[in-house]
Amino acid sequence: MKHTFEKALNIFNYPFFKLLRTAHEVHLQNFDEQTVQISDILSVKSGGCSEDCAYCAQSARNGAKMPKQPMLDLETVMETARRAKERGASRFCMSTSGRCLSSDVEFEKICEMVRSVKALGLETCVTLGFLTEIQAQKLKEAGLDYYNHNVDTSPEFYAQIVSTRTIEDRIKTIEIVQKAGIHVCSGGIVGMGETNEDRIKMLVLLANLEIPPSCMPLNKLVKISGTRIDDSNPIDDFDFVRMIALARILMPKSYVKIAAGRNTLPESTQALCIFAGANALFSSEKLLTVDNIKDNADGKLFDRLNLKIESPNL
């Protein structure tokens, strides 16, 4: 059954506690309420991106002037993955900047990273930009579990933050990845100047994909000096919780992840998000170009909320 914007807007505007209760009941039907999935992420190639995403420090068209970093060697990636596993992460994500990988040599290096990280007993995730069907199949053969490819925002607001690609381009890659049998991790960013209506339309878009994302990350914009939207107004914390709850209701079987910007949320707000259906988090101290939580902050929070960490689903 396709979701409509009107129905989603009505749910989003439920009285706050009714919305949380509804989302929590959906969560209980599909997941263990006391379990969270933990991921770590590493930028294995950074900076110099030709895309013009208004929020991103890695874009060569923004003024953030992030230095260009060539692809990391395998041992550096593996050492980071080992530390992530020691901290309790069950999934390790590897990211490259750019519209797509620039060469077959780079692509083969990524496949080797996937095979090696998988051998550690971790789920694997990469975000490499656009993919061909052949590349998606090779990643599947290498053992890739998840492919991250965010739609960023609503179709109506998309052109205001990116002009070098379309949201239809993003959806095409998602379909290629899913056709190869790889789980998709796809969500967006809030706080870029969009309205709550735009945010709701983004969730409806994702929920109405032929196969909804297996994981839906919600990023709260972290302002970076030099990017074109670094003076936008932040999303209200209660609206952020409402977004988490709506995502849980529209995508009941998907992991709902609190991604970038979590370090700006009070622990009480994070707890509300988890009650509303968020069951996945990034645990690393850095998320590509922005800071995340401090070391061991999650362990203390999980103890206070009686939460346990999910084991890899290999």
N, C-alpha and C positions, 0 to 999 in steps of 0.2 A: 504494500500500500504506500503510495506516494504521500509525502508530507506537504502541506501547504504553508505558505508564509503566514496566512491569517491564523491558522490553528497554532502554529509555533509562537506567534506574537501573543496570542491569548494565554498560552502556557507560561511564557516568559513573564507576563504581567500578573500571574497568580499572586495572591498574598504571599509574602516571603516564606512564612513557615509552611504553608500549604505546598508551595513549590518544592521546598527542601524535603518535605515528607514524601511527596509523590516521587521525586527522583530517588530518594533513599529506598523506597519500596521496589522500584525498578531495579536498582542496584542489587538488592538482596535476592532477587529472582535469578540473577545471572552471575554474581560474583560473591566471594567471601568478603564480608564487610570489614574484616580485620586484617586484610592482606593488601599490600601495595607492591607494585612492580617497580624496580629501580633500574635506571639506565645511566650510562656514562657516555660522554661524547667527546671526540677529539677532532680538531681541524687538521687533516693530514696534508692539506694544500690550501693556502690562504692568500687573500688579496688579489688585486689586479683583475677583478671581474669586469667584463664588458657590459653586463646588464646594468640598468639604471634604477634598481629598486631604491626608493626614496629613504627607506629605513636602515639600509645596510652599510656598515663601515667598509665592507670589502669591495664595494663598487668603485671602479676607477673614475666614475663620473661624479661621485660625491666628493666632498671636501675633507673627509675624515683622514685621508692620507695614510691609510694602513699599509705598512710595508708588505711587499709581495714575498711569500714564502714558498719555495719549491716543495715538492712532495717529500714527506718524511720517509726515512728508511724504515724497513720492516721491524728491526729490533726496537727502535724508539716506540713504534706503535704497539708492539707486543708488551713492552715494559709498562706502558700506560694501561693496557688492557688487563694485565696481571694485577696492578694496583686497584683497578676498578672492581675486579672480582673479589679482592680481599676486603673491600669496603661493602660488599653485599650486592653489587650490580649483577643483574642476570642478563643484561643486554648491553652490547658495546656498539656505539654508533661512530661511523667515520665519515667526515664531511670534506668535500672539495669545493673550492670557489670556482665560479665560472658558469657559463651557459651550459657547457658539457665538457667532458674530458677532451684534452687537445690532441691525444695520440693513442694509438693502440698499445704503446709501451706503458703509458700511464694506466690504461684500463687493465692490463695484465698485472700490474703492481697491485691494483685494488683487489683483483680476484685472489691474489696470493695473500693479501691481508685478510680477506674474508675466510679463506681456508684455514689460516693460522689461528685467527681469533676463535673460530668455530672449534678448533681442536683443543682450546683451553676449556671448553665446556660452557661457553657463553653463546647466547643468541647474537646474531649479527645484524647490523643495520648500516646502510650507507645512504648518503644523499649526494648525488653526482650531477644534478641538473637533468637535462633531457637525455633520453635513452632511445636506442633503436631496438627492434624486436630481437635481433641477434645478440646484442649486449645484454638484454634482460635475460635471455635464455642462458648465456654464459654465467651470469651472476647466480642464477638458480643452480646451475651445475656446480658452482664453487661452494654452494651451501648457504647462500644469503637467505635470511629469514624475513627481514623487513626492508622496505625502501621508503625513505622519507621524501615527500614531494608536496609541500604545502600549497594550498590554493590562496593563502594569504588573507583574502577578504572577500567581500561580495562581488558578484559580476559587475554591479552598477558602480562600485567605488574603485574597481581594480585599476582602471586607466589613470587614476589620480596618483597612484603610487608606483606604477611600472608602465613604461611605454615600449620596452624592447621585446616584450612577449605579451601574449594574451592569456586569459584564464582558460580558454579552450585548449591552448598549447599544453597547459599543465594537466588538464583532464585527459588529454590524449596519452601523455606519458603514464599517468596512473592506470589507464586501461591496458597499456602495453605491459606494465609490470604485473598487473593482476592476471593477465592472460598467460604469463610465464609461470604462474603459481606462487608468486612472492606476495607476502602480506604488505599492505600499504599503510604507511603512517602519514596522515595528511590532516592538517588543521590550518591555523592562521594566527594573525597578530591583531591584538586589540589595543586601542589607544593611539591610532594614527590620524585621528580627526574624523573617523567614520562615526555613524550614528548607531544606536542600538538596533535599528532596523537593518542596517548593513550587516551587523554581527549576526543577527538572526538569519538573514538570507544566506550567509556563509554556511551556517550549520545546516540549513535546509538543503543547500546544494550538496554538501557532503553526505547527508543522510539519504538523499535521493539517488546517489550513484548506484549503478547496477549492483555493485558490491560495496557497501559502506566501508570506510577505512577500518582496519583492524585496531588501529590506534589513532586517537584524535588529540594532538597536542594543542593547547591553548597558550599562546605566548602573550604576555603583557609587555608592551613596548618598553624597552630600556633606551632612554634618550642618549644618543651618541653625538657629541659635538662635531659639526661638519656635515651631518646627514640632513636631508632636506625637510625632514619632519621632526627635527629635534626640539621644536618648541610647541609640539602638540599637547593638548590637555590629556592627562592620564585618565584611564577608565576608573570609575567609582568602584571601590572594593565590593560593594553589594551587587553591583551589576556584573562584576567578574564572577561572583558566586552564582548568580542567576544564569550566566552563560554555561558554567560547568553543569548546573542542574539540567538545563535545557538539552545540552549535549548528551547527558546520560539518558534522558527520556527519549530523544530522537534516535539515538544509536545505542540501544540497550546492551548489545553484546560487544561493543568496542571498548578498548581501554581508553579512558579519558585522562590525559596527562596535563599536569601543570608544568609548563616549560619555562621559557625565559621570563624574568621578572619576579620569580617566586621570592627572591631575597628582599623584595620591596613589600611583600605581604606579611602582616603580623601573623604570629603562630595561630591566633584565634581565627583569622580569616582562612588560613590553610586548613584548619580543622573543619571549618564549615564546608570548604570545598570537598574535603574527603568524605564528609557525611553526605554531601550532595551527589557523590558518585565519582569523584576523581580517585583513581586507583593506580596511577603511574606518575613517577617523578624522575627528574634528572638529579643525580646526586653529586656530580662533579662540581669543583669549585669554580670552574669557568665553562660557559656555554659559547663556544666559538670566540666571539669578540667581546662578550660581556661577562661580568661576575655573576656567580650563582651563590649557593649557600656556603657558609664557612665549614671547615672540616669538623665532622662529628655532630653538627647541628641537627642533622636528621635523626641520628641515633637517639639523641635526647628527646626530640619531638615524638618519635615512634614509641619510646618508653612511656611517655606521658599519655599517649593515646592508645596504648596497648596494641600497637600494630606490629605485624610480622612481615618479613620480606619474602616475596614470592621467589621460588626457585626457577631456574631456566626451564622452559618448556621445549626441550629438545627431543 
